[in-house]
Every structure is written in structure tokens, then in C-alpha cells.
């Protein structure tokens, strides 16, 4: 293990010090592990509750990738339905309902509101992801939100699970890679179902992130 000594730890003009490093590590662990893990938990929960959607994802995997090789990010462009399902998991799962706190560094006018310097600002991402004026069926798990009439993937401006602007999540690209590859690998090799006689709840519990209630599933090798 290397121990770093910061020569300028007391220099207020220094842009990096031990405290900064510690918070960067916190960001990596909290933002880079729990969020992705819980998104996958929601993804599998939705698959066992919506078996027809799971079947359509597997049909697309078969037609584009097959069973003889692992998926790659190059496959994503040819898999609009799988991509739409993952986006809908993030929208409906609403993993981080409230964004991280920010502080206004100067007096700022936002619409008709004045946000004074030093004001703590927390964006309500959930309100956008469930906005009835933006989504056709905001309270329903519906991958069609991200597909056009011809079945092509379409981006939506109201899809902001990673927030937006200069302070949006820096790990967005990595998260997208992890989610696509892991989700596709899992559905390529397994079919997921609830245990016989059980119907897992779609209710959630809120901690640092919004997570599904504990549930059981059965994975059958395809």
C-alpha cells in the first residue's frame, strides 16, 4: 500500500488534499456500487413480474448475439428493445429520487426564483421521472416509453436518473456499460421466475438509494 503525503495540505489554494481524496473514495463506493447493484435488483424483479417483456429481451439477445459468445457494447446499437427495458428500469425504479445536495456559489436567478449564494439546493429527480406531462404511462413499467413507432430506440429529455448539467453523475458511462453487459449476460444464460406460489412485491424501501423489498427468484439455465 502506498501512503501519499500532500505537501500543500494547509494551502487553501491547493485543489487536491487528503480530505478531497477521502470524499472521492466515498463517491466511488457509494455512487459506483450501490446504485448499479440496486438497478440490477430492480431489473431482475421487473423481469420476473413481467415475463413477456423478459421473453422479448431474450428473443432480441438470440437474434443479435446468440448463445456462443458474450455480449459487447458494440451489440447495444442493434438491441433497441433491451436498451429500452434498461432505461425503463432506471426510470420506474427511480434509484436516486433526490439528487446530491449542491450549494449555490453566487446569487442565481432560476425562472422567477432568486437562489441566494450559500443556499443548499437538492433536485427532485423523481418528480421528472414520473412527470405526467412527459411520460405516457408514468406509473407503469413500460419499455415503450423509449421506443418509437418503428421500434427504434428514442431518447427522452426527461430521462435524468444521472441528473443533468455540469454536476451530473461522473460515472454515468461506466454505469451504462455495467448495466448493459451484466443484464444481457444474465438473460442470455438464464430465465428468471418467482418461486412457485409467490408473487414478489414491487414495493420499495428508501435508504441512500431506493431499493426493492427483499425477494426470491429462481434462475433456470437456458
ROVO-537664 format. One record per residue (C-alpha): residue number from 0; residue in three letters; z, y, x. Coordinates in nm, 4 decimals. Layout:
N
{NUM, "ALA", {Z, Y, X}}
...
This chain:
222
{0, "UNK", {0.0000, 0.0000, 0.0000}}
{1, "UNK", {-0.0915, 0.3446, 0.1287}}
{2, "UNK", {0.1588, 0.6288, 0.0871}}
{3, "UNK", {-0.0044, 0.9678, 0.0679}}
{4, "UNK", {0.1724, 1.2799, 0.1890}}
{5, "UNK", {0.0498, 1.6039, 0.0391}}
{6, "UNK", {0.0762, 1.8806, 0.2967}}
{7, "UNK", {0.0403, 2.1509, 0.0283}}
{8, "UNK", {0.2823, 2.0137, -0.2320}}
{9, "UNK", {0.4526, 2.3534, -0.2619}}
{10, "UNK", {0.1299, 2.5513, -0.2612}}
{11, "UNK", {0.0739, 2.6869, -0.6133}}
{12, "UNK", {-0.2953, 2.7362, -0.5396}}
{13, "UNK", {-0.3485, 2.3725, -0.4458}}
{14, "UNK", {-0.5476, 2.1896, -0.7107}}
{15, "UNK", {-0.4013, 1.8473, -0.6406}}
{16, "UNK", {-0.0485, 1.7273, -0.5694}}
{17, "UNK", {0.1809, 1.4336, -0.6308}}
{18, "UNK", {0.2613, 1.5358, -0.9865}}
{19, "UNK", {-0.1071, 1.5673, -1.0668}}
{20, "UNK", {-0.1717, 1.2210, -0.9241}}
{21, "UNK", {0.1075, 1.0701, -1.1358}}
{22, "UNK", {-0.0351, 1.2161, -1.4566}}
{23, "UNK", {-0.3847, 1.0989, -1.3630}}
{24, "UNK", {-0.2470, 0.7458, -1.3353}}
{25, "UNK", {-0.0769, 0.7803, -1.6736}}
{26, "UNK", {-0.4073, 0.8912, -1.8244}}
{27, "UNK", {-0.5874, 0.5920, -1.6734}}
{28, "UNK", {-0.3365, 0.3379, -1.8029}}
{29, "UNK", {-0.2806, 0.4883, -2.1472}}
{30, "UNK", {-0.6328, 0.6110, -2.2134}}
{31, "UNK", {-0.8182, 0.3307, -2.0377}}
{32, "UNK", {-0.6350, 0.0191, -2.1542}}
{33, "UNK", {-0.4525, 0.0598, -2.4847}}
{34, "UNK", {-0.7378, 0.2345, -2.6643}}
{35, "UNK", {-1.0040, -0.0194, -2.5630}}
{36, "UNK", {-0.7741, -0.3140, -2.6335}}
{37, "UNK", {-0.6865, -0.1882, -2.9790}}
{38, "UNK", {-1.0509, -0.1121, -3.0580}}
{39, "UNK", {-1.1340, -0.4763, -2.9850}}
{40, "UNK", {-0.8412, -0.5870, -3.2034}}
{41, "UNK", {-0.9857, -0.3814, -3.4880}}
{42, "UNK", {-1.3351, -0.5189, -3.4180}}
{43, "UNK", {-1.2250, -0.8818, -3.4498}}
{44, "UNK", {-1.0159, -0.8007, -3.7569}}
{45, "UNK", {-1.3160, -0.6449, -3.9291}}
{46, "UNK", {-1.5338, -0.9425, -3.8320}}
{47, "UNK", {-1.3011, -1.1951, -3.9958}}
{48, "UNK", {-1.2741, -0.9765, -4.3054}}
{49, "UNK", {-1.6492, -0.9142, -4.3251}}
{50, "UNK", {-1.8135, -1.2472, -4.2290}}
{51, "UNK", {-2.1612, -1.1390, -4.3439}}
{52, "UNK", {-2.1502, -0.8456, -4.1005}}
{53, "UNK", {-2.0357, -1.0817, -3.8250}}
{54, "UNK", {-2.3268, -1.3114, -3.9084}}
{55, "UNK", {-2.5781, -1.0261, -3.8828}}
{56, "UNK", {-2.4393, -0.9272, -3.5424}}
{57, "UNK", {-2.4739, -1.2869, -3.4229}}
{58, "UNK", {-2.8314, -1.3047, -3.5532}}
{59, "UNK", {-2.9170, -0.9956, -3.3506}}
{60, "UNK", {-2.7479, -1.1414, -3.0430}}
{61, "UNK", {-2.9520, -1.4611, -3.0830}}
{62, "UNK", {-3.2806, -1.2728, -3.1160}}
{63, "UNK", {-3.2233, -1.0377, -2.8211}}
{64, "UNK", {-3.0000, -1.2293, -2.5777}}
{65, "UNK", {-2.9764, -1.5911, -2.6870}}
{66, "UNK", {-2.7144, -1.8280, -2.5502}}
{67, "UNK", {-2.8311, -1.8846, -2.1944}}
{68, "UNK", {-2.7314, -1.5544, -2.0321}}
{69, "UNK", {-2.4646, -1.2898, -2.0547}}
{70, "UNK", {-2.5399, -0.9584, -2.2259}}
{71, "UNK", {-2.6071, -0.6488, -2.0176}}
{72, "UNK", {-2.6089, -0.2796, -2.1031}}
{73, "UNK", {-2.9904, -0.2937, -2.0953}}
{74, "UNK", {-2.9712, -0.5015, -2.4161}}
{75, "UNK", {-2.7921, -0.2290, -2.6100}}
{76, "UNK", {-3.1062, -0.0289, -2.6893}}
{77, "UNK", {-3.2543, -0.3379, -2.8583}}
{78, "UNK", {-2.9430, -0.4073, -3.0660}}
{79, "UNK", {-2.9057, -0.1231, -3.3184}}
{80, "UNK", {-2.7003, -0.3238, -3.5659}}
{81, "UNK", {-2.4423, -0.4356, -3.3100}}
{82, "UNK", {-2.4236, -0.0793, -3.1821}}
{83, "UNK", {-2.3754, 0.0483, -3.5374}}
{84, "UNK", {-2.0964, -0.2031, -3.6006}}
{85, "UNK", {-1.9093, -0.0933, -3.2884}}
{86, "UNK", {-1.9428, 0.2717, -3.3865}}
{87, "UNK", {-1.8143, 0.1939, -3.7335}}
{88, "UNK", {-1.5182, 0.0038, -3.5838}}
{89, "UNK", {-1.4257, 0.3188, -3.3932}}
{90, "UNK", {-1.4787, 0.5433, -3.6944}}
{91, "UNK", {-1.2948, 0.3331, -3.9521}}
{92, "UNK", {-1.0351, 0.2029, -3.7052}}
{93, "UNK", {-0.9564, 0.5644, -3.6181}}
{94, "UNK", {-0.7852, 0.4584, -3.2955}}
{95, "UNK", {-0.6592, 0.8033, -3.1911}}
{96, "UNK", {-0.6046, 1.0063, -3.5120}}
{97, "UNK", {-0.4624, 1.3063, -3.3259}}
{98, "UNK", {-0.6116, 1.4238, -3.0003}}
{99, "UNK", {-0.4010, 1.5019, -2.6948}}
{100, "UNK", {-0.2281, 1.8395, -2.7007}}
{101, "UNK", {-0.4031, 2.1361, -2.5396}}
{102, "UNK", {-0.2784, 2.4860, -2.4600}}
{103, "UNK", {-0.4859, 2.7999, -2.5114}}
{104, "UNK", {-0.5232, 2.9765, -2.1760}}
{105, "UNK", {-0.6190, 3.3061, -2.3403}}
{106, "UNK", {-0.6348, 3.4670, -2.6829}}
{107, "UNK", {-0.9198, 3.2954, -2.8649}}
{108, "UNK", {-1.0912, 3.3588, -3.1964}}
{109, "UNK", {-1.1858, 3.0395, -3.3812}}
{110, "UNK", {-1.3648, 3.1260, -3.7018}}
{111, "UNK", {-1.1335, 3.3639, -3.8865}}
{112, "UNK", {-0.8263, 3.2494, -3.6947}}
{113, "UNK", {-0.6702, 3.4017, -3.3836}}
{114, "UNK", {-0.5232, 3.1441, -3.1471}}
{115, "UNK", {-0.2906, 3.3296, -2.9142}}
{116, "UNK", {-0.2560, 3.2481, -2.5468}}
{117, "UNK", {0.0023, 2.9751, -2.4924}}
{118, "UNK", {-0.0471, 2.8173, -2.8367}}
{119, "UNK", {-0.0407, 2.4364, -2.8391}}
{120, "UNK", {-0.3479, 2.3010, -3.0163}}
{121, "UNK", {-0.3839, 1.9418, -3.1427}}
{122, "UNK", {-0.7154, 1.8434, -3.3011}}
{123, "UNK", {-0.7049, 1.6158, -3.6064}}
{124, "UNK", {-0.9860, 1.3728, -3.5186}}
{125, "UNK", {-0.9056, 1.1558, -3.8200}}
{126, "UNK", {-0.9997, 1.4331, -4.0608}}
{127, "UNK", {-1.3523, 1.4410, -3.9170}}
{128, "UNK", {-1.3980, 1.0634, -3.9009}}
{129, "UNK", {-1.3092, 1.0386, -4.2728}}
{130, "UNK", {-1.4670, 1.3613, -4.3938}}
{131, "UNK", {-1.6213, 1.3006, -4.7377}}
{132, "UNK", {-1.8866, 1.5630, -4.6718}}
{133, "UNK", {-2.0030, 1.3858, -4.3552}}
{134, "UNK", {-1.9879, 1.0161, -4.4429}}
{135, "UNK", {-2.1468, 0.8425, -4.7412}}
{136, "UNK", {-1.8581, 0.5960, -4.7867}}
{137, "UNK", {-1.5777, 0.7302, -4.5666}}
{138, "UNK", {-1.3117, 0.4845, -4.6881}}
{139, "UNK", {-1.5275, 0.1733, -4.6487}}
{140, "UNK", {-1.6191, -0.0246, -4.3375}}
{141, "UNK", {-1.9920, 0.0341, -4.3477}}
{142, "UNK", {-2.2153, -0.0002, -4.0369}}
{143, "UNK", {-2.4997, 0.1541, -4.2397}}
{144, "UNK", {-2.3421, 0.4904, -4.1574}}
{145, "UNK", {-2.5123, 0.4573, -3.8186}}
{146, "UNK", {-2.8489, 0.3166, -3.9267}}
{147, "UNK", {-3.1494, 0.4972, -4.0696}}
{148, "UNK", {-3.3726, 0.3651, -4.3475}}
{149, "UNK", {-3.5731, 0.1600, -4.0968}}
{150, "UNK", {-3.2691, 0.0001, -3.9355}}
{151, "UNK", {-3.2775, 0.2145, -3.6227}}
{152, "UNK", {-2.9513, 0.3407, -3.4761}}
{153, "UNK", {-2.8761, 0.7043, -3.5582}}
{154, "UNK", {-2.6187, 0.9312, -3.4010}}
{155, "UNK", {-2.3810, 1.1287, -3.6185}}
{156, "UNK", {-2.2360, 1.4656, -3.5162}}
{157, "UNK", {-1.9129, 1.3828, -3.6992}}
{158, "UNK", {-1.8544, 1.0762, -3.4808}}
{159, "UNK", {-1.5970, 1.2113, -3.2345}}
{160, "UNK", {-1.3430, 0.9349, -3.1547}}
{161, "UNK", {-1.3500, 1.0574, -2.7930}}
{162, "UNK", {-1.3050, 1.4195, -2.9051}}
{163, "UNK", {-1.5672, 1.6752, -2.8023}}
{164, "UNK", {-1.6285, 1.9689, -2.5709}}
{165, "UNK", {-1.5193, 2.0213, -2.2111}}
{166, "UNK", {-1.1891, 1.8376, -2.2630}}
{167, "UNK", {-1.3289, 1.5268, -2.4304}}
{168, "UNK", {-1.2212, 1.1837, -2.3046}}
{169, "UNK", {-1.3487, 1.1384, -1.9459}}
{170, "UNK", {-1.3503, 0.7604, -1.9906}}
{171, "UNK", {-1.5970, 0.7585, -2.2823}}
{172, "UNK", {-1.8816, 0.5987, -2.0881}}
{173, "UNK", {-1.6603, 0.3266, -1.9402}}
{174, "UNK", {-1.5131, 0.2525, -2.2839}}
{175, "UNK", {-1.8590, 0.2198, -2.4377}}
{176, "UNK", {-1.9631, -0.0244, -2.1650}}
{177, "UNK", {-1.6478, -0.2341, -2.2004}}
{178, "UNK", {-1.6650, -0.2472, -2.5798}}
{179, "UNK", {-2.0313, -0.3435, -2.5971}}
{180, "UNK", {-2.0153, -0.6143, -2.3297}}
{181, "UNK", {-1.6861, -0.7702, -2.4413}}
{182, "UNK", {-1.7647, -0.7605, -2.8134}}
{183, "UNK", {-2.1128, -0.9039, -2.7625}}
{184, "UNK", {-1.9873, -1.1764, -2.5273}}
{185, "UNK", {-1.7209, -1.2821, -2.7765}}
{186, "UNK", {-1.9582, -1.3018, -3.0734}}
{187, "UNK", {-2.2232, -1.4710, -2.8623}}
{188, "UNK", {-1.9930, -1.7643, -2.7906}}
{189, "UNK", {-1.7543, -1.7726, -3.0891}}
{190, "UNK", {-1.7390, -1.7314, -3.4639}}
{191, "UNK", {-1.4130, -1.5771, -3.5826}}
{192, "UNK", {-1.2399, -1.6637, -3.9079}}
{193, "UNK", {-0.8932, -1.6157, -4.0563}}
{194, "UNK", {-0.6661, -1.9218, -4.0665}}
{195, "UNK", {-0.7176, -2.1315, -4.3828}}
{196, "UNK", {-0.5497, -1.9702, -4.6816}}
{197, "UNK", {-0.4753, -1.6418, -4.5024}}
{198, "UNK", {-0.6274, -1.3010, -4.5593}}
{199, "UNK", {-0.5312, -1.0663, -4.2739}}
{200, "UNK", {-0.4268, -0.7182, -4.3778}}
{201, "UNK", {-0.6307, -0.4129, -4.2848}}
{202, "UNK", {-0.3146, -0.2024, -4.2845}}
{203, "UNK", {-0.2207, -0.0306, -3.9612}}
{204, "UNK", {0.0800, 0.0891, -3.7668}}
{205, "UNK", {0.0869, 0.4067, -3.5625}}
{206, "UNK", {0.2152, 0.4353, -3.2084}}
{207, "UNK", {0.0358, 0.6041, -2.9212}}
{208, "UNK", {-0.2732, 0.4710, -3.0956}}
{209, "UNK", {-0.3413, 0.3380, -3.4451}}
{210, "UNK", {-0.3291, -0.0414, -3.4281}}
{211, "UNK", {-0.3781, -0.3192, -3.6849}}
{212, "UNK", {-0.0782, -0.5127, -3.8059}}
{213, "UNK", {-0.0309, -0.8409, -3.6142}}
{214, "UNK", {-0.2723, -1.1057, -3.7392}}
{215, "UNK", {-0.4001, -1.4536, -3.6562}}
{216, "UNK", {-0.7584, -1.5710, -3.6223}}
{217, "UNK", {-0.9465, -1.8890, -3.5476}}
{218, "UNK", {-1.2236, -1.8895, -3.2862}}
{219, "UNK", {-1.4860, -2.1610, -3.3313}}
{220, "UNK", {-1.7239, -2.2332, -3.0447}}
{221, "UNK", {-2.0833, -2.1723, -3.1487}}
